[in-house]
Amino acid sequence: MLSLDRVSKRYGRRLILDRVEHDFGTGLTLLVGPSGAGKSTLLRLLATAERPSCGTIGWDGTPLPRARAALRRTLGYAPQAVDLPEDLTAREFAMHIAALKGLELDAADRQFLQITDAIGLHADVSNRIATFSGGMRRRLIFAQALLGSPRLLILDEPTAELDRETAARVDALILERAKAAVVVMTTHAGDALAGKVRAVLRVDDRRVLPA
Ligand SMILES: Nc1ncnc2c1ncn2[C@@H]1O[C@H](COP(=O)(O)OP(=O)(O)OP(=O)(O)O)[C@@H](O)[C@H]1O
């Protein structure tokens, strides 16, 4: 369980999130809300990529920063935009991430091939990332987040730029992982997941409330 207790975030003098309270349990939680409302900011806080200005984030009952190492050991994070190493192949990049996560590389490689097969990226795993389209990059960022079957999966717009059929394949993997993990994602295409999510939260006007 990932819990937020009166978590606020400011950039300079600007308050983006104001005393957010929520317990993210096992299952899929969707974040919706207007552009610029703070959804990606909230995901960065959950993924420990940034720290709250005040308030407390807890993982499995222990507050950060004490729980940060335990959280990161079982974190999969797919940010919205990331600089990928253009000269590596997708498979080399995935193994680089697997090594950073401390995963057993043969098992991680097998898992990467299974994931990429499921989301239609299998034929491209030995190609250099420099040759990848926007949708291929998005799927690669998603695939690396699933490596090691994380108990906490944070996904920022994983199906943006994907056609409906490919997005449905990505959604299927997300729902599969959400059976055993805390999964939090932003999406502008939440309708496809209606009825299958634990909660839908609306981020708006600095607050985060049930939609
Ligand atoms: N590092 C930063 N420094 C200053 N302001 C920032 C920073 N990151 C985000 N912001 C501001 O915080 C606000 C929330 O941005 P954020 O990207 O979290 O919104 P969002 O809800 O994810 O938007 P979108 O749906 O368009 O992706 C925006 O006004 C943005 O300009």
The ligand as a Gaussian input file, in Angstrom:
#p B3LYP/6-31G(d) Opt

LIG

0 1
 N        9.830000      21.108000     -12.676000
 C        8.851000      22.023000     -12.710000
 N        9.085000      23.311000     -12.385000
 C        8.101000      24.229000     -12.397000
 N        6.822000      23.971000     -12.749000
 C        6.527000      22.709000     -13.090000
 C        7.510000      21.670000     -13.097000
 N        6.907000      20.519000     -13.480000
 C        5.609000      20.823000     -13.708000
 N        5.389000      22.132000     -13.470000
 C        4.087000      22.808000     -13.573000
 O        3.192000      22.130000     -12.732000
 C        1.899000      22.078000     -13.318000
 C        1.425000      20.639000     -13.382000
 O        2.157000      19.953000     -14.408000
 P        1.931000      18.413000     -14.714000
 O        2.840000      18.061000     -15.828000
 O        2.037000      17.651000     -13.444000
 O        0.402000      18.404000     -15.196000
 P       -0.444000      17.221000     -15.867000
 O       -1.755000      17.189000     -15.172000
 O        0.358000      15.971000     -15.872000
 O       -0.631000      17.747000     -17.353000
 P       -0.796000      16.929000     -18.758000
 O       -2.131000      16.220000     -18.677000
 O       -0.792000      18.029000     -19.773000
 O        0.379000      16.005000     -18.874000
 C        2.009000      22.742000     -14.689000
 O        1.558000      24.067000     -14.579000
 C        3.497000      22.722000     -14.971000
 O        3.861000      23.824000     -15.750000

